[in-house]
Amino acid sequence: HLAHKLVNCFIYAAWTNRTVVLYPFQGAVITKEAWERFFLPISENCTSYGKPAPLWGPNHAQHQVVKIVPHYAPATPELRGCYEGPPAWIPAPASVKSPMAWWAGHIVQYIYRLQPDMVEHVRAAKENIGFVEPIPGMQVRRTDKLIQEAELVPVEAYMPLIERYYGNKKKGTVKRVYLAIDEPAVVT
């Protein structure tokens, strides 16, 4: 959930030529300090803005700094295309079939850069449990997702994607899937 909100903020910033500064907001599940315990700062140089920033609204273009409340997406004509892919000055490679997925993937990869001690912690945990690569991950949500915004997709419908992923691997590769679920019935 937080990842979607942060990606939205980065998308708005890129499309309007602004910088992202991470500030805690009302109801935030994580503080800036807690975030930076696990992840690298969003920026090493631009970490705060010294005066109150106006909320995103009809006059946002007059201000270089605006505050976006992450609970909603600003709907303005100049941002209509922002979900079709990256701005023209960040071209996706020609081989990319979904520029928006490519763009969002790079944003998420940047946002979730682990602190060096966390990288070591993850490496040690993987070694401790015998984690072996490759292992694609798949999240199957059945609770809030179905109630609010999506239709039921059977787990079997995802399997061709997993097969395609493993189709590019060398013969004899043990096929594993990391499955994240919110409803035990998915695997029973």
C-alpha positions, 0 to 999 in steps of 0.5 A: 500500500505504501509503495503505491503511494510513494510511486504515485508521488514520484510519478507526479514529481517527475511529470511536474519537474519537482523533487520528492521529499519524504515527510510523515503524514497524518496516519502514517504507518512509518516515521522518516526515522524508521524508514531510514533505519531500513532503507536509504534516504530518498535523497542525500541532499534534499531532505527537507523544505524549510517552510510550509508547502501548499497542498496540491490544487488548482494553483499548484503550477505557481509553486515549485514545492507542493504537498501531495497527500498520499491518500488521493491522486491529483486529477489534473489535465497535465497528469492524464498521461502520467500513467501511460509511462515515463515522461519523454525525458526518461525514455523506456527501452524500445524492447519494453512491452509495458513502459508504465510497468518498467517505469514503476518498477524502476521507481520501486527499486530506487525507493526500496534500496536497503541500508548496508546493514539490512543488506547483510541481514537479508543475506544472512537470513537467506543463507540461514533458511537455505534460500535458493535462486531463482524464485519468482514472487507472486502476491495473491490477495483475497480479502480487501482487494476483492471487496474494494477493487478487483475480481477474483482471479484463480491462482491457476491463471497466474501459473502460465506466467510462472512457467514462462519465467522458468522457460527462460532458465536452464534445464534442470532448474528446480521450480519454486514460487514465493507465494504471499497470501492474505487468505490461507484458502488460496493454498488449501 
